[in-house]
Amino acid sequence: MRFQFSILFLFMIGFTSFSQSKKDTVAPEKKPEIQVIARVQKDRILLRWAVTTPIAWKKLNTYGYTVERYTVTRDNKTLSQPEKVVLAKALKPEPAETWEKLIENNDNAAIIAQALYGESFAVEGGSNSTIESIVNLSEENEQRFTFALFSADKDFEIAKKAGLGLEDKNVKLNEKYAYRILSNVPENELSIDYGGVFVSLKEYEPLPQPMDFTVHFTDQSSMLSWNFKTLSQVYGSYYIERSTDKKTFERITDKPYTSLNQENANNNRIFYVDSIANNKPYSYRIQGISPFGELGPYSQIITGKGTSILKFVPHLRVKEFKDDTTVTLSWEFPEEGDSEISGFELNRSDNDDKNYTTVVKNIPPKNRSVTYNKLSSTNYFTITAIGKQGSNRTSFPMLVQPVDSIPPDRPVGLKGVIDSLGVVKLTWTPNKEKDLFGYRIYKGNTAQEEFSQLTVSPHESNSYTDKVIIKNLNSKVYYKIIAVDNRYNMSAFSEVLILKKPDVIPPTSPVFTHFAIKEGSVFLEWINSQSEDVASHHLYRKENDQKDWTLILDTKNKEEKYQDKTVVEGNTYRYAIFAKDESNLISKPSPEIAMFVPKYSVIPSVKGFFAQANKTTNTIDLSWEYPNTEVGSFEIYKASDTEPLQLIQVLAGKIKRLSDPTITINTTYKYGIRAVYKDGRTSKMDFFSLKF
């Protein structure tokens, strides 16, 4: 039996179901396999499958498929041993004679029948380069394979007849099944991997509504567009329907429409162009068709009408200034177009490509000029011809700038902060002028120097970031700005902004200039730190071997001297002074000074000093008491009527008596004694007089 027919398709990229040629995605050397999809309905499970290579498809058409079902779970419990049922042992395309009646009324049946049993399979490609590259240059077996799968996707009944589908009605809601589709081709001829799917009736979901459906109405045509990529696994093709009363819809395509029907398909959308009459409302909707032949819900309905396009476009040509705020604009527009328009409108914007507003309406159709008296420094104008049929045409923009010699207002609100890394962030209040070009920022390191310009060209934003060196001698930085308009008119300078740098430099150290020990006190003098931001000075002391400093003076005044009255004689003291600034940074200490405080206290005189004449020995015997163990020696002094007081004897500290034999009768003597301490100090002199 021989089937003969011609197929003309505009084959486009984007078809994502089984009808795609597996040659594009599977390398020739890869082992062929059977791939399976399922569709759950309320009371049955539909299966569709395809093999990945034309050779495998051809052999399977001869040997057929085995379809197995395994009951895996029941009542949400996994069975210890799945229950196997063979649904088909040798499922393959039905014989050629059974297709004869179908091919007369079913194009999909005709295509598959020709692919299965036809002596030849001819495809006429016209001028479509895509279909030529994909189909005409392929081998005939690949053409048969491609179009058989494509047609099976559009008609599930035909897919079952072609051995590519099966309907399982003997299923239960409380069970879940694993289906396996196996090849009956002998392994020595061709090894083909089986395919499978795991599914249950509980997975039923109604088909979704087509997504992102739009219609664009133009002159005598409408362009329909929708997103097919998102639902490509659900719908392979669509019916397009049209209505003129929003009630009665008719399909406007003889066959289901797919992405293969369009010449320039992209990756996401389908387009369809319909010819319509102008000024008449049309409504459109679409309906998806699943690979199992199910019709999904309709999309939303979109209504509109085509309008004739105005043939003529106005062109602005001349601008004549009356003064700084008034201009007369003239344009060209063919006189033969006057009857097609209701008039003109003048539009204005601050920019050439957006935000136009109509500033003059109802300009008569015969007018070719208009005057506008509210000019800004920069203006863009367009003129729009208003078509009587609802179609408008607008000219290209024209720039209008009157003479401008008025500078912007002086910038205000300048403020800023400096962080610890020296990053300066300046902000200020934006100027209100519409023709403002930007700002120029100036900087100075001292109040007296000439400011330098930081910005080469005007800075557009009302904020600016700068960087300063923190560790230098200048504790402050100064900024000011000016505003510049599009004609480079410059405003007056803003107020000068003075910013104090973060203080990371400690103050200079104070220096001791003089110290002295007087009457058991230590007198200190110094020069304070010369840093401007010094807040206070702190004087510290260590006594003898003390490890930690002790604060003895914390002063915020300007004094530069101190008397330490708390020292103890015989101890050693060290002193250091620090400066602290307003940021609580502390200077290095002044060079330390150390001093020993000698013992200056008055030592009491020797007690009980007594002299007695001894007639027996012809001597004067001296005696005294002084229990202090620190005494190193005693000095004995003597004077007479004829001799002055002089030292006559030095005795060890332990001796408390002395006899003086060097005396003369009838002479008055005066004796004196004082103790000499081991540290060199001496007591007061004590005297005793007597006559021998």
C-alpha positions as CSV (number, residue, x, y, z in Angstrom):
1,M,0.0,0.0,0.0
2,R,1.3,3.4,-0.8
3,F,0.5,6.9,0.7
4,Q,1.5,10.0,-1.2
5,F,1.2,13.6,0.0
6,S,3.3,16.8,0.4
7,I,4.0,18.6,3.7
8,L,4.9,22.3,4.0
9,F,6.0,23.5,7.4
10,L,7.7,26.7,8.6
11,F,9.9,24.8,11.1
12,M,11.1,27.0,14.0
13,I,13.2,26.6,17.1
14,G,11.3,26.2,20.4
15,F,9.3,22.9,20.2
16,T,10.2,21.2,23.4
17,S,8.1,17.9,23.5
18,F,8.9,14.5,21.9
19,S,8.6,15.9,18.4
20,Q,12.1,17.4,18.6
21,S,14.7,15.5,16.7
22,K,16.8,13.6,19.2
23,K,19.7,13.9,16.8
24,D,20.3,17.4,18.1
25,T,20.7,16.4,21.7
26,V,22.0,12.9,21.7
27,A,25.4,12.0,20.3
28,P,25.3,9.3,17.6
29,E,27.4,6.9,19.6
30,K,25.2,7.1,22.7
31,K,23.1,4.1,23.4
32,P,19.4,4.7,22.4
33,E,16.8,4.8,25.1
34,I,13.1,5.0,25.5
35,Q,11.8,8.1,27.3
36,V,8.4,8.2,28.9
37,I,6.0,10.9,30.1
38,A,2.6,10.5,31.9
39,R,-0.6,12.5,32.3
40,V,-2.8,11.8,35.3
41,Q,-6.5,12.2,34.8
42,K,-9.2,11.7,37.4
43,D,-9.8,8.0,36.7
44,R,-6.9,6.9,34.5
45,I,-3.3,7.3,33.7
46,L,-2.1,8.2,30.1
47,L,1.4,7.2,29.0
48,R,3.4,8.5,26.0
49,W,6.8,7.5,25.0
50,A,9.4,7.8,22.3
51,V,12.8,6.4,21.5
52,T,15.8,8.7,21.0
53,T,17.2,7.6,17.6
54,P,15.5,7.0,14.1
55,I,17.1,3.5,13.8
56,A,15.8,2.4,17.2
57,W,12.3,3.8,16.3
58,K,12.3,1.8,13.0
59,K,13.2,-1.4,14.7
60,L,10.7,-1.0,17.5
61,N,8.0,-0.4,14.9
62,T,8.8,-4.0,13.8
63,Y,9.4,-5.7,17.1
64,G,7.2,-3.6,19.4
65,Y,7.2,-2.5,23.0
66,T,6.4,-4.3,26.3
67,V,4.6,-2.2,28.8
68,E,4.8,-3.3,32.5
69,R,3.1,-1.8,35.5
70,Y,4.4,-2.3,39.1
71,T,2.2,-1.5,42.1
72,V,4.8,0.0,44.5
73,T,2.7,1.5,47.3
74,R,-0.8,0.9,48.6
75,D,-2.5,3.1,51.3
76,N,0.7,5.0,51.7
77,K,2.7,1.9,52.6
78,T,5.5,0.5,50.4
79,L,4.8,-3.1,49.4
80,S,7.5,-5.6,50.3
81,Q,7.2,-7.1,46.8
82,P,5.9,-4.9,44.0
83,E,2.9,-6.4,42.1
84,K,3.7,-6.7,38.4
85,V,1.2,-6.5,35.6
86,V,2.0,-6.7,31.9
87,L,-0.2,-4.2,30.1
88,A,1.1,-5.0,26.6
89,K,3.6,-7.6,25.3
90,A,4.2,-6.5,21.8
91,L,2.7,-3.0,21.3
92,K,3.6,-1.6,17.9
93,P,1.9,0.4,15.1
94,E,-1.3,-0.9,13.7
95,P,-1.3,-2.4,10.2
96,A,-1.3,-0.1,7.2
97,E,-4.8,-1.0,6.1
98,T,-6.3,0.3,9.4
99,W,-5.1,3.8,8.6
100,E,-6.9,4.2,5.2
101,K,-10.1,5.7,6.6
102,L,-8.3,8.0,9.0
103,I,-5.9,9.7,6.6
104,E,-8.7,11.3,4.6
105,N,-9.8,13.5,7.5
106,N,-6.9,13.4,9.9
107,D,-3.6,15.1,8.8
108,N,-1.7,13.7,11.7
109,A,-2.8,10.2,10.9
110,A,-1.7,10.8,7.2
111,I,1.7,12.0,8.3
112,I,2.4,9.1,10.6
113,A,1.0,6.6,8.1
114,Q,3.3,8.0,5.4
115,A,6.2,7.9,7.8
116,L,5.5,4.3,8.8
117,Y,4.4,2.7,5.5
118,G,5.0,5.2,2.7
119,E,7.4,4.2,-0.1
120,S,8.8,7.8,0.0
121,F,8.6,10.7,2.3
122,A,8.9,14.0,0.5
123,V,9.0,17.4,2.2
124,E,8.7,20.7,0.2
125,G,10.5,23.5,2.0
126,G,9.9,26.6,0.0
127,S,12.2,29.4,1.0
128,N,12.2,28.7,4.7
129,S,15.9,28.3,5.6
130,T,15.2,26.8,9.0
131,I,13.1,23.9,7.8
132,E,15.6,23.3,4.9
133,S,18.5,23.1,7.3
134,I,16.7,20.8,9.8
135,V,14.6,18.6,7.5
136,N,15.6,18.7,3.8
137,L,19.3,18.1,4.6
138,S,18.4,15.1,6.8
139,E,18.2,11.5,5.7
140,E,14.8,10.2,4.8
141,N,14.6,7.9,7.9
142,E,15.3,10.9,10.2
143,Q,12.5,12.8,8.4
144,R,10.1,10.0,9.0
145,F,11.1,9.7,12.6
146,T,10.9,13.5,13.3
147,F,7.4,14.0,11.7
148,A,6.0,10.9,13.2
149,L,6.8,12.0,16.7
150,F,5.7,15.6,15.9
151,S,2.3,14.4,14.7
152,A,1.9,12.0,17.7
153,D,2.4,14.9,20.0
154,K,-0.7,16.6,18.6
155,D,-3.1,13.6,18.7
156,F,-3.0,11.1,21.5
157,E,-5.4,8.7,19.7
158,I,-3.1,8.6,16.7
159,A,-0.1,8.2,19.1
160,K,-1.7,5.0,20.6
161,K,-2.4,3.7,17.1
162,A,1.2,4.3,16.2
163,G,2.4,2.3,19.2
164,L,3.6,5.4,21.1
165,G,0.9,5.6,23.8
166,L,-1.2,3.7,26.2
167,E,-4.2,4.3,28.4
168,D,-4.4,2.5,31.8
169,K,-7.9,2.6,33.3
170,N,-7.4,-0.2,35.8
171,V,-5.9,2.1,38.5
172,K,-6.8,3.0,42.1
173,L,-6.6,6.2,44.1
174,N,-4.8,4.5,47.0
175,E,-2.0,3.0,44.9
176,K,1.1,4.3,43.2
177,Y,2.7,2.7,40.1
178,A,5.9,2.4,38.4
179,Y,5.6,1.9,34.6
180,R,8.3,0.5,32.4
181,I,8.4,0.6,28.6
182,L,10.9,-2.1,27.3
183,S,12.2,-2.8,23.9
184,N,11.4,-6.1,22.2
185,V,14.3,-5.6,19.7
186,P,16.8,-8.5,20.1
187,E,20.0,-7.4,21.9
188,N,22.1,-8.8,19.1
189,E,20.4,-6.4,16.7
190,L,20.3,-3.3,18.8
191,S,20.5,-2.7,22.6
192,I,17.9,-0.1,23.7
193,D,17.5,1.0,27.3
194,Y,14.0,0.9,28.8
195,G,12.2,4.0,30.1
196,G,9.9,4.5,33.0
197,V,7.8,6.8,35.1
198,F,6.5,6.8,38.7
199,V,3.0,8.1,39.2
200,S,-0.4,7.9,41.0
201,L,-3.9,9.2,40.6
202,K,-3.3,11.6,43.5
203,E,-1.0,13.6,41.3
204,Y,-3.9,14.8,39.2
205,E,-3.9,18.5,38.4
206,P,-6.1,20.4,36.0
207,L,-4.4,21.9,33.0
208,P,-3.1,25.4,33.5
209,Q,-4.3,28.5,31.7
210,P,-1.9,29.8,28.9
211,M,0.5,32.4,30.3
212,D,1.3,36.0,29.3
213,F,-1.2,36.3,26.4
214,T,-1.1,39.7,24.7
215,V,-2.5,41.3,21.5
216,H,-1.1,44.3,19.8
217,F,-3.5,46.1,17.4
218,T,-2.1,48.1,14.5
219,D,-3.3,49.2,11.0
220,Q,-5.5,46.4,9.7
221,S,-3.7,43.8,11.7
222,S,-3.2,42.3,15.2
223,M,-0.2,40.5,16.5
224,L,-0.9,37.8,19.1
225,S,1.9,36.7,21.4
226,W,2.1,34.4,24.4
227,N,4.8,32.6,26.5
228,F,5.0,29.0,25.5
229,K,8.4,28.2,27.1
230,T,7.1,28.0,30.7
231,L,4.3,25.5,29.8
232,S,6.3,23.7,27.1
233,Q,6.1,20.4,29.0
234,V,2.3,20.8,29.2
235,Y,1.2,22.2,25.8
236,G,2.8,21.4,22.5
237,S,0.3,23.4,20.4
238,Y,-2.5,25.8,20.6
239,Y,-5.9,26.7,19.1
240,I,-6.4,30.4,18.3
241,E,-9.9,31.7,18.5
242,R,-11.4,35.1,17.5
243,S,-14.8,36.8,18.1
244,T,-16.4,40.1,16.9
245,D,-19.0,40.1,19.7
246,K,-17.0,38.7,22.7
247,K,-19.5,35.8,22.8
248,T,-19.2,33.6,19.7
249,F,-15.6,32.5,19.1
250,E,-14.2,30.7,16.0
251,R,-10.9,29.0,15.4
252,I,-8.9,31.0,12.9
253,T,-6.2,28.3,12.3
254,D,-7.1,25.1,10.4
255,K,-4.6,23.2,12.5
256,P,-3.2,23.6,16.0
257,Y,-0.6,26.3,16.1
258,T,2.9,25.8,17.5
259,S,6.3,27.5,17.6
260,L,7.1,25.5,14.5
261,N,4.6,27.6,12.5
262,Q,6.5,30.9,12.8
263,E,9.6,32.0,10.9
264,N,11.5,33.9,13.5
265,A,10.8,32.2,16.8
266,N,12.7,33.2,19.9
267,N,13.3,31.0,23.0
268,N,10.1,32.0,24.9
269,R,7.2,33.4,22.8
270,I,4.9,32.4,20.0
271,F,3.7,35.1,17.6
272,Y,0.7,35.1,15.2
273,V,-0.4,37.9,13.0
274,D,-4.1,38.2,12.0
275,S,-5.5,40.5,9.3
276,I,-8.5,42.6,10.5
277,A,-10.6,45.6,9.4
278,N,-9.8,48.9,11.0
279,N,-12.1,50.5,13.6
280,K,-13.9,47.3,14.3
281,P,-13.5,45.5,17.7
282,Y,-12.0,42.0,17.8
283,S,-11.6,39.6,20.7
284,Y,-9.0,36.9,21.0
285,R,-8.3,33.9,23.2
286,I,-6.1,30.8,23.0
287,Q,-6.4,27.2,24.2
288,G,-3.5,24.8,24.8
289,I,-3.4,21.2,23.6
290,S,-1.4,18.7,25.6
291,P,0.6,15.8,24.1
292,F,-2.3,13.6,25.2
293,G,-4.9,15.4,23.2
294,E,-6.4,17.3,26.1
295,L,-7.7,20.8,25.7
296,G,-6.7,23.2,28.5
297,P,-8.7,26.2,29.8
298,Y,-8.9,29.3,27.7
299,S,-6.6,32.2,28.2
300,Q,-7.9,35.6,29.2
301,I,-9.9,37.4,26.5
302,I,-8.2,40.5,24.9
303,T,-10.2,42.9,22.9
304,G,-9.1,45.8,20.6
305,K,-9.4,47.3,17.2
306,G,-7.1,48.3,14.4
307,T,-6.7,51.9,13.5
308,S,-5.4,53.5,10.3
309,I,-2.0,55.1,10.5
310,L,-1.7,58.8,9.8
311,K,0.4,59.1,6.6
312,F,2.0,62.4,7.3
313,V,4.4,63.5,10.0
314,P,5.0,67.1,11.1
315,H,8.6,68.5,11.2
316,L,9.6,71.4,13.4
317,R,11.9,73.7,11.3
318,V,12.1,77.3,12.7
319,K,12.4,78.9,16.2
320,E,12.2,82.7,16.6
321,F,12.8,84.2,20.0
322,K,10.7,87.2,21.1
323,D,12.5,87.5,24.5
324,D,14.1,85.3,27.1
325,T,10.8,83.5,27.9
326,T,9.0,83.6,24.5
327,V,9.5,81.7,21.3
328,T,7.5,81.1,18.1
329,L,7.9,77.7,16.6
330,S,7.1,76.8,13.0
331,W,6.7,73.4,11.4
332,E,6.0,71.7,8.0
333,F,3.0,69.5,7.3
334,P,1.6,68.6,3.9
335,E,-1.7,70.4,3.1
336,E,-3.2,67.2,1.8
337,G,-3.0,65.9,5.3
338,D,-5.1,68.7,6.8
339,S,-8.3,66.8,6.2
340,E,-7.1,63.7,8.1
341,I,-6.3,65.5,11.3
342,S,-8.3,67.4,13.9
343,G,-5.4,69.7,14.8
344,F,-1.9,69.9,16.4
345,E,-0.5,69.8,20.0
346,L,2.7,71.3,21.2
347,N,4.7,69.2,23.7
348,R,7.6,70.2,25.9
349,S,10.2,68.4,28.1
350,D,13.4,69.1,29.9
351,N,14.9,66.1,28.2
352,D,15.0,65.1,24.5
353,D,13.7,61.6,25.0
354,K,11.2,61.4,27.9
355,N,8.6,63.1,30.1
356,Y,6.9,65.3,27.4
357,T,3.8,67.2,28.5
358,T,1.3,68.9,26.2
359,V,1.6,72.7,26.7
360,V,-0.6,74.0,23.8
361,K,-3.7,72.1,22.7
362,N,-6.3,72.5,19.9
363,I,-4.0,74.2,17.4
364,P,-6.1,74.4,14.1
365,P,-5.2,71.9,11.3
366,K,-4.2,74.7,8.9
367,N,-1.8,76.5,11.4
368,R,1.9,76.0,10.9
369,S,3.2,78.0,13.9
370,V,2.6,78.6,17.6
371,T,4.0,80.9,20.3
372,Y,5.1,79.7,23.7
373,N,5.9,82.2,26.5
374,K,7.1,80.1,29.5
375,L,10.5,79.1,28.4
376,S,13.0,77.6,30.8
377,S,16.8,77.7,30.2
378,T,16.6,74.4,28.3
379,N,13.5,73.2,26.4
380,Y,12.8,70.3,24.0
381,F,9.6,70.7,21.9
382,T,7.7,68.3,19.6
383,I,4.6,68.9,17.6
384,T,1.9,66.2,17.3
385,A,-0.6,65.8,14.5
386,I,-3.9,64.5,15.9
387,G,-5.5,62.0,13.5
388,K,-9.2,61.9,13.2
389,Q,-9.1,58.1,13.3
390,G,-7.2,58.0,16.5
391,S,-3.7,57.7,15.0
392,N,-1.3,60.5,15.9
393,R,2.2,61.3,14.5
394,T,4.8,63.3,16.4
395,S,7.8,65.2,15.1
396,F,11.4,64.8,16.2
397,P,12.4,67.0,19.1
398,M,13.8,70.5,18.7
399,L,16.1,72.0,21.3
400,V,15.2,75.6,22.3
401,Q,17.6,77.6,24.6
402,P,17.1,81.3,25.1
403,V,20.1,83.5,26.0
404,D,21.0,82.9,29.6
405,S,23.2,85.2,31.6
406,I,21.7,84.6,35.1
407,P,23.8,82.5,37.3
408,P,22.4,79.9,39.7
409,D,21.7,80.7,43.3
410,R,24.5,80.4,45.9
411,P,24.6,76.8,47.2
412,V,23.5,76.4,50.8
413,G,23.4,73.6,53.4
414,L,27.1,72.6,52.9
415,K,28.1,70.1,55.6
416,G,30.4,67.1,56.0
417,V,32.1,64.6,58.1
418,I,35.6,63.0,58.2
419,D,36.1,59.4,59.4
420,S,39.1,58.0,61.1
421,L,40.7,57.0,57.7
422,G,40.5,60.6,56.4
423,V,37.5,60.0,54.1
424,V,35.5,63.2,53.8
425,K,31.8,63.1,52.8
426,L,30.3,66.4,51.8
427,T,26.6,67.0,51.2
428,W,24.5,70.1,50.4
429,T,21.0,71.2,49.5
430,P,20.4,70.7,45.8
431,N,19.8,73.9,43.7
432,K,16.4,74.3,42.2
433,E,17.5,75.6,38.7
434,K,16.3,73.4,35.9
435,D,19.4,74.3,33.8
436,L,21.8,73.4,36.5
437,F,24.9,71.7,35.1
438,G,26.6,70.8,38.4
439,Y,28.9,72.1,41.1
440,R,32.5,72.9,41.5
441,I,34.1,71.9,44.8
442,Y,37.1,73.8,46.4
443,K,39.4,72.9,49.2
444,G,41.9,74.6,51.5
445,N,44.2,73.4,54.2
446,T,44.3,76.7,56.1
447,A,41.8,79.6,56.3
448,Q,44.3,82.0,54.8
449,E,45.5,80.1,51.7
450,E,43.8,80.2,48.2
451,F,41.4,77.3,47.8
452,S,42.2,74.7,45.1
453,Q,39.5,73.3,42.8
454,L,38.9,69.6,43.3
455,T,36.5,69.0,40.3
456,V,37.8,69.4,36.7
457,S,34.3,69.5,35.3
458,P,31.1,70.3,37.1
459,H,30.0,67.6,39.6
460,E,26.4,66.7,39.0
461,S,25.5,65.2,42.4
462,N,24.8,67.1,45.6
463,S,27.4,65.0,47.4
464,Y,31.1,64.5,47.1
465,T,33.8,62.3,48.6
466,D,37.3,63.5,49.3
467,K,40.4,62.2,51.1
468,V,42.6,64.1,53.5
469,I,45.8,63.2,55.3
470,I,45.0,62.9,59.0
471,K,48.6,62.8,60.4
472,N,49.8,66.3,59.5
473,L,50.2,69.6,61.2
474,N,46.8,71.0,60.0
475,S,44.1,70.0,62.3
476,K,41.3,71.4,60.1
477,V,40.3,71.4,56.4
478,Y,38.2,74.0,54.6
479,Y,35.6,73.5,51.8
480,K,33.4,75.7,49.7
481,I,31.4,75.2,46.5
482,I,29.8,77.0,43.6
483,A,26.9,76.1,41.3
484,V,27.3,76.1,37.5
485,D,24.4,76.1,34.9
486,N,24.4,74.7,31.3
487,R,25.7,78.1,30.0
488,Y,28.6,78.0,32.5
489,N,27.2,80.8,34.6
490,M,28.7,80.5,38.0
491,S,27.0,81.3,41.4
492,A,28.6,83.0,44.3
493,F,30.6,80.8,46.7
494,S,28.8,78.9,49.5
495,E,29.7,79.5,53.1
496,V,33.1,78.1,54.0
497,L,32.7,74.7,55.7
498,I,35.4,74.1,58.4
499,L,35.9,70.4,59.3
500,K,38.1,69.3,62.2
501,K,40.1,66.3,61.4
502,P,39.9,63.2,63.6
503,D,42.6,63.6,66.2
504,V,45.1,60.7,65.9
505,I,48.2,62.7,66.9
506,P,48.9,63.0,70.6
507,P,50.0,66.3,72.0
508,T,53.7,67.3,72.4
509,S,55.3,66.4,75.7
510,P,55.8,69.0,78.4
511,V,59.4,69.6,79.6
512,F,60.8,70.1,83.2
513,T,62.8,73.3,83.4
514,H,63.8,73.5,87.1
515,F,63.6,71.5,90.3
516,A,64.9,72.1,93.8
517,I,64.7,70.7,97.4
518,K,64.0,73.3,100.0
519,E,63.0,72.7,103.7
520,G,61.9,69.1,103.1
521,S,59.8,69.9,100.0
522,V,60.4,69.4,96.3
523,F,59.8,72.4,94.0
524,L,59.1,71.6,90.3
525,E,58.8,73.9,87.3
526,W,58.0,73.0,83.7
527,I,56.9,74.2,80.3
528,N,53.4,73.0,79.2
529,S,52.7,71.1,75.9
530,Q,52.6,73.5,73.0
531,S,49.7,71.6,71.2
532,E,46.6,73.7,70.6
533,D,44.1,71.1,71.7
534,V,45.7,70.3,75.1
535,A,43.0,69.8,77.7
536,S,45.0,69.0,80.8
537,H,48.4,68.1,82.3
538,H,49.1,65.2,84.7
539,L,52.0,65.0,87.1
540,Y,53.1,61.6,88.3
541,R,55.6,60.4,90.9
542,K,57.4,57.2,91.9
543,E,58.9,56.7,95.4
544,N,62.1,54.7,95.8
545,D,61.5,51.3,94.1
546,Q,57.8,51.8,93.4
547,K,56.8,50.2,90.0
548,D,53.6,52.1,89.1
549,W,53.3,55.8,88.8
550,T,51.1,57.7,91.2
551,L,49.1,60.7,90.0
552,I,49.8,63.7,92.3
553,L,48.5,66.5,90.1
554,D,45.7,66.8,87.5
555,T,45.3,70.3,86.3
556,K,43.3,72.0,83.5
557,N,44.8,75.3,84.3
558,K,47.9,76.9,82.8
559,E,50.1,76.6,85.9
560,E,53.6,75.4,85.3
561,K,54.9,74.8,88.8
562,Y,54.2,72.6,91.8
563,Q,55.5,72.1,95.4
564,D,55.5,68.5,96.6
565,K,55.1,68.7,100.3
566,T,54.5,65.0,100.8
567,V,58.1,63.8,100.4
568,V,59.8,62.0,103.2
569,E,63.4,62.9,104.1
570,G,65.9,60.2,103.1
571,N,63.8,58.9,100.1
572,T,64.4,59.0,96.4
573,Y,61.7,60.4,94.1
574,R,61.2,60.4,90.3
575,Y,58.8,62.7,88.5
576,A,57.2,62.7,85.0
577,I,54.5,64.9,83.5
578,F,52.0,64.1,80.6
579,A,49.7,66.2,78.4
580,K,46.2,65.0,77.4
581,D,44.3,66.6,74.5
582,E,40.5,67.0,73.8
583,S,40.4,63.6,72.1
584,N,41.9,62.0,75.2
585,L,45.2,61.3,73.4
586,I,48.1,61.3,75.8
587,S,51.5,62.6,75.0
588,K,54.8,60.8,75.6
589,P,56.1,61.6,79.1
590,S,58.5,64.4,79.7
591,P,62.1,63.3,80.5
592,E,62.0,62.0,84.0
593,I,63.8,63.7,86.8
594,A,65.0,61.9,90.0
595,M,66.2,63.3,93.2
596,F,67.2,62.3,96.7
597,V,65.6,64.2,99.6
598,P,68.2,64.6,102.4
599,K,67.2,64.7,106.0
600,Y,66.9,68.3,107.0
601,S,65.1,68.0,110.3
602,V,66.7,69.6,113.5
603,I,68.3,67.0,115.8
604,P,67.7,67.7,119.5
605,S,70.7,68.5,121.8
606,V,72.4,66.0,124.0
607,K,70.4,65.6,127.3
608,G,71.9,65.4,130.8
609,F,75.2,67.0,129.9
610,F,77.0,67.7,133.3
611,A,80.5,68.8,134.4
612,Q,82.0,68.3,137.9
613,A,85.4,69.2,139.5
614,N,87.3,66.3,140.9
615,K,89.8,67.6,143.5
616,T,91.2,64.2,144.1
617,T,92.3,63.7,140.4
618,N,92.6,67.4,139.6
619,T,90.2,66.9,136.7
620,I,86.8,68.0,135.5
621,D,84.6,65.0,134.8
622,L,82.0,65.3,132.1
623,S,79.0,63.0,131.6
624,W,75.8,62.9,129.4
625,E,73.0,60.7,128.1
626,Y,71.9,60.2,124.4
627,P,70.1,56.9,123.7
628,N,69.8,57.4,119.8
629,T,71.6,54.6,118.1
630,E,72.1,56.7,114.9
631,V,74.8,58.7,116.6
632,G,78.2,58.1,115.2
633,S,80.2,60.3,117.5
634,F,80.2,63.1,120.1
635,E,82.2,66.3,119.8
636,I,83.4,67.9,123.0
637,Y,84.2,71.7,123.0
638,K,86.0,73.8,125.7
639,A,86.5,77.4,126.5
640,S,88.3,79.4,129.3
641,D,88.6,82.9,130.5
642,T,91.6,83.4,128.2
643,E,90.8,80.9,125.3
644,P,87.9,80.7,122.9
645,L,85.6,77.7,122.4
646,Q,87.4,74.9,120.6
647,L,87.1,71.2,119.9
648,I,89.1,69.2,122.4
649,Q,87.8,65.7,121.8
650,V,85.8,63.4,119.5
651,L,84.4,60.4,121.1
652,A,82.7,57.3,119.7
653,G,78.9,57.3,119.9
654,K,78.9,54.6,122.6
655,I,81.0,56.7,125.1
656,K,79.1,58.8,127.6
657,R,81.9,60.1,129.9
658,L,85.1,62.2,129.7
659,S,87.7,63.5,132.2
660,D,89.6,66.7,131.4
661,P,92.9,67.0,133.2
662,T,94.1,70.1,131.4
663,I,92.8,72.6,133.9
664,T,94.1,75.5,136.0
665,I,93.0,76.5,139.6
666,N,90.7,79.5,139.9
667,T,89.7,79.3,136.3
668,T,86.2,79.3,134.9
669,Y,85.6,76.7,132.1
670,K,82.7,76.3,129.6
671,Y,82.2,72.9,128.0
672,G,80.0,72.2,125.0
673,I,78.8,68.9,123.4
674,R,76.9,67.9,120.2
675,A,76.1,64.6,118.7
676,V,77.1,63.8,115.1
677,Y,74.8,61.3,113.3
678,K,76.1,58.6,110.9
679,D,74.5,60.5,108.0
680,G,76.4,63.6,108.8
681,R,73.7,65.6,110.6
682,T,74.6,67.2,113.9
683,S,72.5,68.1,117.0
684,K,72.3,71.4,118.6
685,M,75.2,72.4,121.0
686,D,74.6,71.9,124.8
687,F,76.8,73.9,127.2
688,F,77.8,73.5,130.9
689,S,80.1,76.0,132.9
690,L,81.9,75.7,136.2
691,K,84.9,77.1,138.2
692,F,87.8,74.9,139.3
